């Protein structure tokens, strides 16, 4: 099991390292032992390399994963003992974990917990409760007591899921040390442990680890008084018969006998009551420890779930516009298909001369240019209250006024295009410094720009697709006209084509930016569309952008 470990401990993430699989109570004795042997600085370096900060080991109620335990073992061998691989199973180096197991039951290691453990009264009751402690401290293990008699107990430890569970040889050696060290709680000699079956044996692995523990029980003094009184009653009767009856009346002798018998019964009843109280205390302590461990596990699962959801939201948010993501988060019901009418301003944008330029670019350079353009454009659209709905090859579809209301969406669309002109100027300067513009200068293209079509009108906005896969979209004649106006720029020699419907909704100061270009038929429309443009070519647009 430990030889062919299926888990890639070297690739553990922070969440994997803290997965609650082994209680920190089993780790801390080893760390404290190493600190005494090698000093804090070296041990802290081992802990960091294994994946945790040394300060995280200050919490005895914490948990770590099996992967961390394995990494800690390997780093101990490597950094503290100069071993690049694990030593043989019979190497004395493994006794370090056995010693740590014993150390865990010394007062200086247990702290105030030792007073709770002592309520078990004697090693026997604590040994009988060890299967619960093993299951609680190592969530992948199952344990049971095969047989018990005063001074001797046999344990069986097995994996709950043999197909997936694994652990190193050090875990088995550490359990031997724990079983040996338990009597120390009451100042008794170490127990003797025989490891008769081992599931880590590389030559003959067993299905279980079996431990035969022989130990010294603690004398139970509180029962001596009741036993003494019970034994004294017959003796008293004999003595009374021989000596006291000669001086005491028969009635007084009967009363005295009854008194002693009553005291014996009361002492026995008190002993049983104390035993029941102790058993209840032990059960309560075990329940408190279980609740503490369960709370930690619950907190870890909640933290891990929040982390997973945060990562999920971050990943999803890269594919969904922020305005849509905010709406989805606020919804109490799942999204449904369908939509509603809304007046919006639609903007189509694509890279000018892209087809010519892309012929000379390799795929990596093509993606680089597209992503740099889209990154700048998306930022400009969002800064002006718009939403980018799609990337269409070298083009982009944006809408202003949906999904959120935007009172002055025609003006914001024009302001956005002005910002995009400035963004393209900055990108061209960057490409010039890197020498990337040499590819399009070969075709007498001084710099890259864009063409855009803008139209304002009514659309149906909502969810389009199927119940299992849908997307937010705006559909209608308004979208079609904006796309045709973008294409019309080639015919007009312009860069930004604005429909008359959009121009009519602009304030006078923005209308002054536009130049009338007459009425033009566009595909999908029977009636011509009035068209305005912001300049007739790229140089004019630059001049216009500076005047704006």
KELUMRO-801910 format. One line per 10 residues: number of its first residue (from 1); their letters; for each residue x, y, z of C-alpha. Coordinates in Angstrom, 3 decimals, padded with zeros to 6 digits. Layout:
<recs>
NUM> A> X:Y:Z  ...;
</recs>
This chain:
<recs>
1> XXXXXXXXXX> 000.000:000.000:000.000  002.724:002.452:000.881  005.108:001.296:-001.832  003.002:002.139:-004.842  001.334:005.309:-003.726  -001.309:006.470:-006.235  -001.317:009.980:-004.895  000.937:012.639:-006.373  001.971:014.296:-003.138  004.342:016.639:-004.973;
11> XXXXXXXXXX> 001.435:018.218:-006.864  -000.770:018.991:-003.867  -002.508:022.353:-003.745  -003.094:024.350:-000.574  -006.620:022.960:-000.277  -005.377:019.388:-000.810  -002.768:019.763:001.942  -005.423:020.875:004.433  -007.976:018.221:003.524  -009.090:016.778:006.909;
21> XXXXXXXXXX> -007.709:013.246:006.794  -005.268:013.125:009.761  -005.726:014.978:013.024  -002.937:017.399:013.895  -002.794:015.650:017.281  -000.949:012.809:015.514  001.458:015.199:013.755  002.438:017.588:016.543  004.317:015.054:018.752  006.593:014.288:015.792;
31> XXXXXXXXXX> 007.193:017.979:015.123  007.958:018.683:018.779  010.340:015.729:018.924  012.166:016.946:015.821  012.428:020.458:017.246  014.213:019.105:020.310  016.567:017.039:018.162  017.311:019.460:015.314  016.149:022.932:016.362  013.283:025.159:015.248;
41> XXXXXXXXXX> 014.949:026.599:012.155  015.595:023.276:010.429  012.189:021.856:011.335  010.405:025.020:010.140  012.181:024.628:006.789  010.940:021.028:006.583  007.357:022.082:007.330  007.456:024.862:004.709  008.801:022.523:002.064  006.049:020.040:002.920;
51> XXXXXXXXXX> 003.464:022.735:002.205  002.444:024.471:005.448  003.576:027.506:007.370  005.059:026.635:010.793  002.451:028.847:012.503  -000.293:026.563:011.166  000.993:023.761:013.389  000.035:025.687:016.520  -003.551:024.439:016.296  -003.888:020.950:017.829;
61> XXXXXXXXXX> -007.502:020.835:016.632  -006.410:021.254:013.002  -006.213:018.600:010.316  -003.947:017.790:007.381  -004.109:015.408:004.460  -002.374:012.087:003.885  -000.474:013.839:001.117  000.992:016.338:003.568  001.987:013.513:005.914  003.859:011.808:003.079;
71> XXXXXXXXXX> 005.569:015.012:001.996  006.563:015.705:005.599  008.085:012.211:005.877  010.085:012.639:002.649  011.336:016.096:003.663  012.396:014.793:007.085  014.482:012.092:005.439  015.888:014.492:002.841  016.627:017.648:004.835  017.341:016.297:008.300;
81> XXXXXXXXXX> 019.000:012.965:007.483  020.306:013.431:003.917  018.254:010.568:002.431  016.787:011.035:-001.047  014.550:007.968:-000.712  012.902:006.026:002.094  015.115:003.648:004.069  014.255:-000.085:004.381  011.429:-001.011:006.735  013.839:-002.437:009.319;
91> XXXXXXXXXX> 015.986:000.707:009.373  016.161:002.289:012.866  015.251:005.618:011.276  011.558:004.597:011.315  011.664:004.419:015.120  011.442:008.210:015.058  007.669:007.890:014.477  007.404:005.219:017.183  009.116:007.538:019.641  006.800:010.365:018.571;
101> XXXXXXXXXX> 003.786:008.125:019.235  004.997:007.554:022.779  005.743:011.250:023.216  002.164:012.085:022.341  000.943:010.600:025.639  003.379:012.428:027.875  002.072:015.280:029.966  004.226:017.927:028.244  002.754:016.890:024.893  -000.872:016.511:025.993;
111> XXXXXXXXXX> -001.134:019.670:028.089  -004.496:020.090:029.806  -005.923:017.271:027.724  -004.242:014.806:030.065  -006.760:015.647:032.817  -009.599:014.696:030.498  -007.893:011.478:029.464  -007.342:010.538:033.103  -011.101:010.438:033.621  -010.967:007.049:031.886;
121> XXXXXXXXXX> -009.580:005.870:035.228  -007.161:003.272:033.852  -005.502:002.225:030.554  -008.095:-000.497:029.965  -011.100:001.797:029.293  -008.909:004.057:027.140  -007.683:001.115:025.061  -011.278:-000.037:024.582  -012.150:003.421:023.222  -009.128:003.591:020.880;
131> XXXXXXXXXX> -010.999:002.352:017.771  -013.202:005.444:017.994  -010.098:007.644:018.353  -008.399:005.978:015.377  -011.469:006.403:013.191  -011.831:010.006:014.298  -008.156:010.864:013.862  -007.692:009.128:010.479  -010.882:009.367:008.455  -009.787:006.693:005.973;
141> XXXXXXXXXX> -009.339:003.990:008.582  -011.640:001.551:010.358  -010.612:000.012:013.708  -012.068:-002.489:016.159  -011.178:-004.373:019.334  -010.962:-008.078:018.491  -010.607:-009.201:022.103  -010.129:-007.647:025.513  -009.262:-008.816:028.979  -007.695:-006.880:031.851;
151> XXXXXXXXXX> -004.091:-006.177:030.829  -004.429:-007.387:027.236  -006.207:-006.087:024.133  -006.036:-006.960:020.410  -006.743:-004.285:017.769  -007.485:-004.590:014.061  -006.964:-001.557:011.788  -008.150:-001.680:008.165  -008.738:000.880:005.387  -012.375:001.783:004.810;
161> XXXXXXXXXX> -011.808:001.674:001.080  -008.804:-000.514:000.220  -008.943:000.544:-003.439  -008.330:004.215:-002.759  -006.795:004.486:000.710  -003.046:004.517:001.194  -000.646:005.431:003.951  003.064:005.214:004.599  004.927:002.791:006.833  005.469:005.631:009.303;
171> XXXXXXXXXX> 001.763:005.690:010.139  001.878:002.049:011.241  005.026:002.579:013.313  003.447:005.658:014.892  000.403:003.636:015.998  002.704:001.161:017.749  004.234:004.065:019.655  000.778:005.382:020.607  -000.326:001.987:021.949  002.913:001.716:023.926;
181> XXXXXXXXXX> 002.613:005.217:025.371  -000.977:005.163:026.678  -000.149:003.859:030.207  002.128:006.880:030.719  -000.998:008.962:031.352  -001.273:007.266:034.776  002.473:006.987:035.379  002.518:003.276:034.498  005.207:001.429:032.487  005.062:001.402:028.696;
191> XXXXXXXXXX> 002.836:-001.246:027.174  004.284:-004.069:025.051  002.994:-004.229:021.477  003.260:-007.179:019.109  002.556:-006.300:015.467  001.365:-009.661:014.183  -000.158:-008.591:010.828  000.885:-005.651:008.641  -000.759:-004.359:005.487  002.464:-002.470:004.648;
201> XXXXXXXXXX> 004.620:-005.583:004.397  006.052:-005.476:000.847  006.603:-009.253:000.739  003.413:-010.529:002.339  000.922:-007.689:002.866  -002.025:-008.519:005.131  -005.545:-007.144:004.811  -005.189:-005.481:008.192  -002.735:-004.213:010.736  -003.180:-006.219:013.930;
211> XXXXXXXXXX> -001.713:-005.154:017.250  -001.563:-007.266:020.431  -001.102:-004.920:023.393  -000.085:-006.099:026.861  -000.219:-003.511:029.631  -000.392:-002.961:033.392  -003.804:-001.962:034.737  -004.116:000.763:037.327  -005.186:-000.424:040.855  -008.710:000.678:041.514;
221> XXXXXXXXXX> -008.512:001.903:045.123  -012.007:003.243:045.417  -013.436:-000.266:045.410  -011.226:-001.470:048.269  -013.381:000.070:050.993  -016.536:-001.650:049.811  -014.706:-004.968:049.364  -013.206:-004.560:052.857  -016.589:-003.911:054.434  -018.218:-006.842:052.642;
231> XXXXXXXXXX> -015.400:-009.136:053.697  -015.538:-007.725:057.242  -019.225:-008.575:057.760  -018.786:-012.390:057.972  -015.667:-011.916:060.092  -017.556:-009.592:062.407  -020.335:-012.165:062.762  -017.870:-014.864:063.804  -016.098:-012.594:066.257  -019.399:-011.358:067.655;
241> XXXXXXXXXX> -020.593:-014.907:068.125  -017.519:-015.936:070.067  -016.897:-012.834:072.123  -019.498:-010.070:071.841  -022.576:-012.194:072.493  -021.261:-012.859:075.943  -021.481:-009.161:076.807  -024.108:-007.772:074.374  -027.732:-008.692:074.115  -028.917:-010.585:071.063;
251> XXXXXXXXXX> -030.895:-007.565:069.840  -027.873:-005.255:069.902  -025.787:-007.830:068.021  -028.431:-008.032:065.310  -028.505:-004.237:065.034  -024.716:-004.021:064.710  -024.672:-006.734:062.071  -027.392:-004.933:060.164  -025.486:-001.667:060.437  -022.331:-003.127:058.936;
261> XXXXXXXXXX> -024.271:-004.889:056.212  -026.054:-001.626:055.432  -022.725:000.209:055.224  -021.392:-002.441:052.867  -024.428:-002.158:050.623  -024.207:001.632:050.617  -020.489:001.495:049.799  -021.174:-000.881:046.920  -024.018:001.309:045.668  -021.789:004.383:045.851;
271> XXXXXXXXXX> -019.060:002.590:043.928  -021.519:001.644:041.194  -022.827:005.226:041.102  -019.294:006.595:040.786  -018.603:004.087:038.021  -021.711:005.218:036.151  -020.702:008.876:036.579  -017.249:008.091:035.255  -018.686:006.240:032.259  -020.959:009.214:031.527;
281> XXXXXXXXXX> -017.997:011.593:031.801  -015.985:009.444:029.393  -018.884:009.381:026.927  -019.320:013.157:027.213  -015.608:013.782:026.651  -015.608:011.491:023.625  -018.664:013.285:022.258  -017.042:016.707:022.787  -013.889:015.590:020.969  -015.979:014.214:018.118;
291> XXXXXXXXXX> -017.988:017.439:017.901  -014.773:019.489:017.836  -013.301:017.367:015.052  -016.573:017.365:013.118  -016.804:021.148:013.393  -013.308:021.497:011.951  -014.218:019.179:009.087  -017.420:021.114:008.444  -015.496:024.401:008.423  -012.937:022.932:006.032;
301> XXXXXXXXXX> -015.634:021.660:003.690  -017.444:025.009:003.811  -014.193:026.870:003.171  -013.308:024.525:000.336  -016.786:024.884:-001.156  -016.568:028.682:-000.967  -013.154:028.521:-002.591  -014.519:026.241:-005.320  -017.489:028.537:-005.917  -015.224:031.597:-006.022;
311> XXXXXXXXXX> -012.967:029.862:-008.538  -016.010:028.717:-010.485  -017.416:032.256:-010.552  -014.065:033.645:-011.621  -013.808:031.136:-014.457  -017.416:031.630:-015.544  -017.122:035.411:-015.377  -014.451:035.250:-018.076  -017.066:033.879:-020.476  -020.073:035.951:-019.427;
321> XXXXXXXXXX> -020.301:039.758:-019.531  -020.250:041.317:-016.082  -023.678:042.895:-016.507  -025.190:039.488:-017.275  -023.282:037.792:-014.467  -024.585:040.334:-011.959  -028.141:039.707:-013.124  -027.722:035.940:-012.835  -026.386:036.257:-009.280  -029.366:038.345:-008.256;
331> XXXXXXXXXX> -031.930:035.949:-009.736  -033.798:033.630:-007.388  -035.131:031.508:-010.258  -033.212:029.793:-013.074  -033.134:031.684:-016.403  -035.815:030.873:-018.941  -036.016:031.175:-022.719  -037.666:034.193:-024.269  -037.254:037.951:-024.191  -038.848:041.365:-024.337;
341> XXXXXXXXXX> -038.715:044.454:-026.547  -036.285:047.218:-025.723  -034.793:050.235:-027.483  -031.015:049.969:-027.697  -028.031:051.153:-029.691  -026.159:048.352:-031.441  -022.488:048.657:-032.413  -020.639:046.362:-034.803  -016.835:046.688:-034.962  -014.189:044.808:-036.934;
351> XXXXXXXXXX> -010.481:045.238:-037.622  -009.779:047.119:-040.829  -007.615:045.229:-043.380  -007.522:042.204:-041.091  -007.723:039.655:-043.919  -004.766:041.232:-045.686  -002.668:041.449:-042.551  -003.456:037.969:-041.219  -002.015:036.402:-044.362  001.476:037.293:-043.125;
361> XXXXXXXXXX> 000.974:036.375:-039.453  001.419:032.988:-037.803  -001.490:031.747:-035.625  000.135:032.865:-032.371  000.627:036.405:-033.670  -002.915:036.487:-035.015  -004.360:035.509:-031.653  -002.120:038.046:-029.925  -003.358:040.935:-032.079  -007.004:039.902:-031.776;
371> XXXXXXXXXX> -006.797:039.552:-027.995  -005.016:042.878:-027.570  -007.655:044.629:-029.689  -010.581:042.919:-027.980  -009.146:043.558:-024.506  -008.924:047.286:-025.197  -012.355:047.421:-026.856  -014.130:045.503:-024.101  -012.686:047.850:-021.490  -013.912:050.861:-023.478;
381> XXXXXXXXXX> -017.408:049.374:-023.940  -017.779:048.536:-020.269  -016.482:051.947:-019.230  -019.369:053.526:-021.150  -022.135:051.266:-019.837  -022.270:048.883:-022.778  -022.136:045.097:-022.975  -020.091:043.012:-025.398  -022.265:040.137:-026.534  -020.076:038.346:-029.064;
391> XXXXXXXXXX> -016.668:038.148:-030.705  -017.107:037.396:-034.386  -013.763:036.396:-035.856  -012.015:039.761:-036.119  -015.188:041.593:-035.124  -017.240:042.405:-032.042  -020.911:043.000:-031.286  -021.757:045.391:-028.461  -025.050:046.783:-027.234  -025.839:049.915:-025.217;
401> XXXXXXXXXX> -029.116:049.976:-023.280  -029.331:046.229:-022.604  -029.442:044.196:-020.519  -029.375:047.179:-018.146  -031.159:050.451:-018.812  -028.991:053.274:-020.146  -030.786:056.579:-020.639  -028.357:058.128:-023.147  -027.231:054.975:-024.919  -026.743:056.610:-028.409;
411> XXXXXXXXXX> -024.365:059.198:-026.936  -022.516:056.596:-024.896  -021.991:054.509:-028.018  -020.290:057.471:-029.761  -018.212:058.290:-026.699  -017.141:054.642:-026.599  -015.984:054.719:-030.232  -013.984:057.857:-029.515  -012.226:055.986:-026.694  -011.622:053.015:-028.993;
421> XXXXXXXXXX> -009.860:055.304:-031.498  -007.514:056.373:-028.723  -006.981:052.752:-027.685  -006.036:051.761:-031.235  -003.506:054.580:-031.373  -001.858:053.224:-028.224  -001.871:049.671:-029.589  -000.245:050.800:-032.850  002.522:052.502:-030.883  003.093:049.284:-028.959;
431> XXXXXXXXXX> 003.190:047.183:-032.121  005.599:049.645:-033.692  008.014:049.327:-030.751  007.891:045.529:-030.913  008.320:045.481:-034.694  005.052:043.634:-035.207  003.776:046.371:-037.548  006.362:045.336:-040.137  003.945:042.628:-041.264  001.295:045.113:-042.459;
441> XXXXXXXXXX> 003.671:047.849:-043.525  004.795:045.441:-046.272  001.298:045.893:-047.727  001.512:049.685:-047.434  -000.795:049.689:-044.402  000.656:052.244:-041.996  -001.346:051.063:-038.994  -004.301:048.982:-037.967  -007.687:050.545:-037.385  -011.300:049.495:-037.200;
451> XXXXXXXXXX> -014.621:050.024:-038.948  -017.874:050.375:-037.079  -021.592:050.561:-037.741  -024.071:052.093:-035.264  -027.832:051.925:-035.316  -030.520:052.642:-032.713  -033.883:050.887:-032.686  -036.066:048.256:-031.092  -034.786:044.748:-030.490  -035.968:041.682:-028.647;
461> XXXXXXXXXX> -033.457:040.996:-025.870  -033.438:037.830:-023.842  -032.321:034.218:-023.724  -031.897:032.344:-026.977  -031.172:028.629:-027.448  -032.461:025.609:-025.523  -033.181:024.769:-021.895  -029.857:022.946:-021.612  -027.752:025.591:-023.375  -028.740:029.191:-023.907;
471> XXXXXXXXXX> -027.180:032.588:-024.454  -028.209:036.169:-023.964  -028.804:037.894:-027.302  -030.438:040.837:-029.000  -032.259:040.066:-032.256  -034.178:042.104:-034.782  -033.839:044.483:-037.717  -031.777:046.920:-035.611  -028.960:044.396:-035.308  -029.062:043.685:-039.041;
481> XXXXXXXXXX> -028.863:047.390:-039.959  -025.881:047.986:-037.643  -024.035:045.077:-039.289  -024.807:046.396:-042.802  -023.642:049.892:-041.872  -020.319:048.490:-040.725  -019.909:046.868:-044.141  -021.039:050.081:-045.867  -017.882:051.821:-044.636  -015.913:050.128:-047.430;
491> XXXXXXXXXX> -018.131:051.683:-050.072  -018.141:055.106:-048.439  -014.435:055.099:-047.591  -015.369:055.878:-044.016  -014.584:054.270:-040.693  -017.644:054.899:-038.511  -021.098:054.778:-040.104  -023.980:056.112:-037.990  -027.648:055.689:-038.891  -030.048:058.621:-039.044;
501> XXXXXXXXXX> -032.095:057.059:-036.226  -029.045:057.223:-033.942  -028.076:060.721:-035.112  -031.557:062.036:-034.317  -031.168:061.028:-030.636  -027.785:062.700:-030.156  -027.307:066.077:-028.472  -026.236:068.933:-030.721  -022.602:068.940:-029.637  -022.178:065.290:-030.664;
511> XXXXXXXXXX> -024.142:065.788:-033.892  -021.451:068.255:-034.908  -019.000:065.355:-035.101  -020.995:063.720:-037.892  -020.970:064.292:-041.637  -024.095:063.462:-043.732  -023.486:060.745:-046.339  -026.924:060.513:-047.891  -029.413:057.618:-047.986  -028.277:054.104:-048.823;
521> XXXXXXXXXX> -029.969:050.778:-049.377  -028.729:048.009:-047.120  -029.409:044.320:-047.429  -032.568:043.285:-045.576  -034.186:046.746:-045.825  -036.631:047.894:-048.521  -036.270:051.549:-047.559  -032.934:053.380:-047.742  -031.173:054.251:-044.529  -029.895:057.745:-043.811;
531> XXXXXXXXXX> -026.186:057.522:-043.031  -023.705:059.797:-041.273  -020.001:059.219:-040.805  -017.275:060.444:-038.510  -014.760:061.481:-041.211  -014.027:059.825:-044.521  -010.770:058.014:-043.722  -008.467:057.092:-040.887  -006.469:060.318:-040.932  -009.617:062.385:-040.678;
541> XXXXXXXX> -010.811:060.298:-037.766  -007.539:060.914:-035.967  -007.994:064.637:-036.461  -011.576:064.336:-035.270  -010.585:062.358:-032.199  -008.072:065.014:-031.231  -010.676:067.770:-031.678  -013.113:065.821:-029.507;
</recs>
